[in-house]
Amino acid sequence: MTEMELVEQARAVLIRRLKVDPDEVTPETNMEDLGADSLDLLTMASEFEQVFSVAISTKEIQQIRTFGDIIRQLSAKVGSPV
């Protein structure tokens, strides 16, 4: 999987779950600014696990502050350079 594919698939999950404008989602975007709470992050993590065939721990979910954090975590798990 390329870096671009990873970012686009992760962005699609976030946009679908939070119902936000795609232009609002950049690596610097704070999840709270998009209206995401801890339940939203947990739900998205579950979908990321399915989409990317990875396991995401509760501790990792708690460390997510930005979309960039999501990309870095997923990249490390699937072995895609970011």
N, C-alpha and C positions, 0 to 999 in steps of 0.2 A: 504494500500500500504506500502510495506517495504521500508526502506532506500535504499537498493540495487536497487529495482525496480525504485524508483524515480530517482536515480542517472543515471541508465542506460537509462531510457527514455529521460531524459534531455540531456544526452550525445549524444544520437541518433539524437535528433533535432539539436543540435549544429554541429555535424559532417555533417549531411545532408545539412544544410543551408550554412555552411562555407567551406564545402568540404576540411576538414582537416583530417590528420591521427589520428585515435583514440588514439594512444600513446601520442599525444601532449596534450590531454585533461585531466588535473588533477585539483583538487580543487584550486591549486595555480596558474593555468594558467591564465595569463592576457588576456582579450578579445582582446585588441589592438594587442597583439603579434600574435593572430590568424587571424588578418586582419579584425576584426569586427569593423564596424563604427556604428554610431547612428541609421542609417536605418536598418542595420543588426539586431541590438538589438531590435528594434521595431518589425521587422518581426518575430524574434524568440519569443518575448513576446506574440505575437498574437498566434503563434503555441502552446506555453506553456499553454496559456489560454484554448485552445481547448483540448489539451491532458490531462490536469490536472483538467479541469473544475473549474478554478479560474479566478479572475480578477487581473490584474497587472496595477497599475497606472503609469502615465508618470514619476512621482517622483521616484517610485521604479525602473523603467528602468534606469533612470539617475544615480542611486546609484550603478549600476552593474559595477564592475571593473574586477572581476575574475569569473571563473566557480563556485568557492565556494560560491560567492555571490548569484548566480542563485540558487544553491542548498539550501542555507539557506532560501531564500525568498520562494521558492516553498515548502520547508519542513514546514515552518510556516503556509502556507496557506492550505496545505492538512493534516496537523497534523501528519506528519511523523517525528520521532526524528532523528536529525542529530548531 
